[in-house]
Amino acid sequence: MDRTLKNCPAPAKLNLFLHVTGRRADGYHLLQSVFQLIDKGDVLHFTVRDDDVIHRSTELTGVPAESDLIVRAARLLQAEAKKQGKVAGAEISIEKNLPMGGGLGGGSSDAASTLLALNHLWQTGLTRSELMALGLQLGADVPFFLFGQNAFAEGIGEALVAVKTPESWFLVIEPGVSVPTQQIFSSTELTRDTKPVKISDFSGAQESFGKNDLQVVAANLFPPIADAIKWLQQYGDARMTGSGACVFCPFKEEQQVDAVLATVPLQWKAWKAKAITHHPLAYLLKS
């Protein structure tokens, strides 16, 4: 039985498009999107404890351990382990590379990688679908990272179908602001009636498909986002990911990204990433 898993990736995602098609009676918005995994993300390290303590050894500014999705995910899985009569604890540390409030799914991806790693280390034996059901209790984006591959998403983001996406490189700009998701979704300016599309619509176009319905609202509330989009659009189809704040532009070749990256104004942090097809921890699940 393994007792440690080190250097576990928690990859970021980009929303290649994000449409708001309606709103449920409970207030949740109905979405359509394509989630794209990229090779940039946080890195987590896990060690099994002999007691039932879940301890996050890394201090994260503004994120108390009790409210961290990493700790909450571990405790959710721990409850399943205890049903099996297992004493399960973990020491968890994290290398936080993704910005908070960036629209990259960082916290959700951290939670998913925690579920994947501890399901393996604790030998709880939950299937992918069982982990996805647990993950949905933590947030609408968590099931995608457990799904394990790029996906066309509907519902509140939990209804997923595997989709083939273009081989791409991305330049990503962090505009330096943190966007509260709830502030964007509660705005009276948000478009909530975009006409639904089909997977075949995306598969037939892919390049520059759709839009991000949240972008107009976020860019109006946070001018640095608008500035980053305007600057990056001179090189291609730049848009915001998720509810913001990060802005990205796709490129076919790495050299193209490198050339643009060298010219990014110094007030922004910017980096490149490559599209990947599968979650790097997918091997931990047999089904």
Secondary structure, DSSP 8 states (H G I E B T S, - for coil): ---EEEEEEEEEEEEEEEEEEEE-TTS-EEEEEEEEEEEEEEEEEEEEESSS-EEE-S--TT--GGG-HHHHHHHHHHHHHHHTT---EEEEEEE--S-TTSSS-HHHHHHHHHHHHHHHHTT----HHHHHHHHHTT-TTHHHHHH-B-EEEETTTTEEEE------EEEEEE-S----HHHHHT-TT---------HHHHHHH-TT-S-BTTHHHHHHH-HHHHHHHHHHTTSS--EE-TTSS-EEEEESSHHHHHHHHTTS-TTSEEEEEEB-SB-TTGGG---
